Amino acid sequence: MIRGGPSSANRYYMMDIQADRSMFKVFLDHGLDLYVVDWGYPSRGDKFLTMTDYIEDYIGHMVDFLIERTGQPKVNLMGICQGGTFSAIYAALHPDKVKNLVTIVTPIDFDTDTGLLNVWAKKFDIDKMVETFGNVPGDFMNIGFLLLNPARLMFDKYVSFLENLDDKNFVANFMRMEKWIFDSPDQAGEAFRQFLKDLYQQNKLVKGELVIGDRKVNLKSITMPVLNAFAEADHLVPPACSRKFTEMTGSKDTLVLGYPTGHIGMFTSHRSQTEYTPRIARWLAERSGGKKAPEPVAEPKHKAAEEPRHKAAEEPKHKAAPGKKSGGRG
């Protein structure tokens, strides 16, 4: 399985932030080999990179490498946030190379006013920013993310930190998340310009008007099995951006999972480790020859909202125990 990366605004190690909060470990426990994309830190020379470079060259090269290395004709492709958008576009352009597609908190339909980020983006003068900076600074992106929910992200969480200074584990977890949150690479200028204009402002992907290279992207070309998971309390990628994705594809084997958490809680919460990620891993293992990992013992209080189109994708009745609320942007 190749994981098509999180948003290029953040680093991949969020998925493996610590031993007891590791999506990577869950996938490996299910017998799924894992290859991870690290977008790195764009330099000044990368300001001319486009979405075509990221999707056709970077993801395309990695998929071809794995096909050659493993001898398998197709790979599983999983993408998170912006990485999920890129993965869906790649799968639409190259359905012959993707066995199963998984998208997590992934924006597809950008025409919504339920998220402040979507509202801001529609009026944003990205041309002036790219012409001024070249690459869009990661610090600028972080300020914008914080302003989406300033009371919680710039005040409440630090009060909570001070109240728990005597809790060694709390402090360690908090500092790991803070390091990740503020480890924000710059955005390659031309790719960010296209992402904002073509998707946030003109919603070309849903309309069938997005051009990558010299080809239009048709979501109906996605015919492989698709799992789409979103967070019901996501303030970065509102559910409206993700919920209907599978209905836009041509796949007959789809599963939609909606979980009661935020953007980052999908990866770092206790329930991510015991419920959310194991559900995704089982779905992939069923379609990829992975092994059946031990089922969670406890019962959750919430059952994920799902819309399966295939019997093999139906949710088992067990549920996992809820955990502590995670910090960060989620």
N, C-alpha and C positions, 0 to 999 in steps of 0.2 A: 504494500500500500504506500503510495506517495501522498504526503500531506501538502496540499498546495499553498501552505503558508497562511498566516493571519494577515490582517491589514499590513501594508508596508509601513504604516505609521508606528508599528509596535514590533517587538522582538518575539521570536518563536518560543522562547523558554517559559513563557506564561503557561504553556501546556505541560511543563515539567518543573513547576515552581518549587516543589519540595517533595520528599518521599511519599507523604500521605496525601498529596494533591497532585497527582500525575496522570494525565490522560494517556501519556505514552505507556506507562506501566500497565494500564488496563488493556490497551490494545495488544501489547506483547503477551499478557496473560491469556489472551484469547487466541494465541498462535498466529497473530498477524504481524508479518515483517513490516517495519516502519521506516520510511525514508522521509526526511524533513527538509523543507525548503527554508533557507535563511536568506532573506532579501538583502541583508547587510546594510551598510550606511552609504547612500549615494554621495559621490564626490562631485565637485564642480563640473567635471567632465561628463557626468551622467545626466546633466540637465536636459539633454536632448532625447533621452530614452522615452519611448512612447508605450502605450498599452500593447501595441503589436510586439514590441521587444519583450515585454514581460510575459505575454501569453504564448506567442508563437515561438520565440527564441528561448526564453528561460524555462518556462514550463515544458514547452515542446522538446527541448534538448534533454531535460531530465526524464521525461517519459520515454523517449527513445533509448536513452542510456539504460534505464531499468528493463525495458523490453529485451534489449540485447544481453544484459547481464543475467537476467533470470530465465530467459528462454520462453517466457510467457508472451502470448500475443497481445494481452491487454493488462492494464493496471487498474487498481482501485484508486480513485482520486477524491481526496477530501480537502475542502477549503473552508476557511473561517473568515467571517466578515468580508473585507475587500478581497481576500484570497479566495473566498467562496465564489464571489462574482467572477473573478478571473478563471476559476476552475470550471464554472458553468459555461462560460464562453468557450473555453478550450474544448470541453466535452461536446458542445454544439458543433464546433468546427471539425472535431476529430472523433466522432462516435465510434469509429472502428478501433480506437486505441484505449477506450475507457470501459472497464468491466462493470464497475459500480461507481456512482457519484454520490458523495455525501457533502451537503452544505450545512453549515452551522452559523447561526446569527448572521445570515448573508443577505445583503440588500440586492433585490432584483427589480422590484417595481418601486421606482423612486418618486412617483407622483402621489405624495401624501403630505398632509399638513399636521399629522399626529406627532411628528418629531421636530423639535426645535432646530436640529441640525439640517433637516430637509428644508425647513422654511428659510433659514439663513442662506443656504447654498444657492437657492433660486435667485437671490439678489446679489450674490458675491461677484466682485469684479476680479475674476481670476487672471485675466489678461494683464492687468496692471501689476498684480502680485508677481506673476512669473517674469514679466519684463523687468521688475525691480530687483527681485532676489535671485532669479534663476531657479534654484531649488527652493521649495517652500520650507521654511525652517520648522523643525520638529517642535521647538519651544512655542512657536505660534500655534501649531496644531493643538498642543497640550493646553494652552490658555483657553482655546475655544472649547475643548472638551470639559474643562473645569467650569466654564461659565454656563454650561448646559444645566448644571444643578449645583450652584455655588454654595448654598447653605449646607448641603450634605458633604460635598467634595472638598470644600475649603474651610469648613468650620466643624461640623459634627464629628467627622472621623478623627480629627486631631484632639477634640475634647475626649473622645472615647479612648484614644491612645494615652492621654494623661491619666485618665481614670484607671488604666490597666498597667501602669508602669511596673507594678510588682509581679506581673504575670509574665514570666520569661518566655513562654511559648507564644503568647499574644504579641509581645514586642518583636520577637523573631519573625513571626508571620507578617506583621505589619511592615517591617523594614524590607522584607523580600518584595512585597507588593509595591511599596513606594519606589524601590529601585527599578522595578519593571515599568511602572507607570511613567517615570520620568526618563527612561532610557528610550527616547523617541527619535528615530532617524528622520532626517529631512526627506521630503517628497520630491522625487525626480520631476522637474518642472513641467515638461511636455506631457508626461503620463498623467500628472495630476490635473493639468489643464483639460485634457480630453475626458478624464473620469468625471470631473465636475460639470463640464459643458454637456457632453453627450449623454450622461446618465442622470445626474442630479437635476440638471436644468431642462433637458429635452427628452429624457426617458426613452432613449433610442433602443435600448435592449428589448424592452417589452413591445415596442412598436415594430420591431423587425428592421430597424433602420441603422443599427450600429454596424460600422465597417471596421474590420480588423485586417490589416494588410490590404488586400484587394477583394475581400469576401464579406458579404453581409452575414450577420449572425442570426440564425433561425433557431429559436429555442425548441421548436418541434423536432429538430434533428436529434435531440437528446432522447434516445430510445432505450438506453440501458436502465437498470433499476436505480431509483433515486430516493435517498432519505434526506429530508429537509427538517432540521431542528431549529426552533427559534425560542427566544426568551420572552415571556409574556410581559415582563416589567422592564424591557430593554429601552433605554432612553437614547441610545446611539443609533440602533437599527430597529425602529418600531416594528411590531408584529405585522403591520400592514405592508411593509416592504418585503416580507419573507413568506407570509402565510400561503399565498396562492401560487408560489413558484411551480410546484409539481403539476398544477393544472395547465400551465403554459407549455409543458414539455410534451413529447410524444411517447413517454414511457407508460407502460401498462402495469408496472410493478413499482409503486411508490408508497412512501410512508411519511406522514407529516407528524412531528412531535412538538408540542408546545409545553414548556416547563415554567413553573412559577418562580422565576428568578430574573436577575438582570444580566447584562451583557457579559460581564466578567464572571459572574456566578456560575455560568454555564461550564466554566473550566476549573475554577478554584474552590468552589464550595464543597462541603462534605457530601452533599447529595450528588454532585457531579461525579465524585469518585464511586459512590455506592449505587447510584440509580441512572443518571443521565448517560454517562459514557459507557457503562456496561450494556445499556440497551442498544446503543449505536454499534458497539463492538460485536454483539450477538448477531445483529442484522447483517453486518459484513461477513462474519464468520460463516453464517448459514449459506452465503452466496459465494464464498471464497475458499472453502475447505479448511477453515480454522477450527480450533478445538472448542469444546463447550467448557467454559470456565465455571467455577462454583457460583451458584445463584446467591444473591443477597439473602440473609436470614430474616432481617427485620422487615416490617411492613410500613410503607410510607403513608402519610395522611392524604397525599395528593396523587391522583392518577393523571399522567400526561394526556393532554388532549391529542388524539390521533385520528388520522383519516387514511387507513390502509386501503390499497386497491388489490391486495394479494393476500391470500390466506397465510402464506409463510411469514408475512410481516405483522401479523396480529400480536398485540401486546399480551404477555403473560400476566396472570392475575397478581403475582407477588409485587410488593412495593418495598422500597428501602426507607429507613428512618431518616427524618429530616435532620440537617446539621446546623451548625452555627452560621449566621449570616456572614458572607465574605465582604471584605472591604474593596477598595478600588473603584473603578468607574461603573461596575456592574450594578 
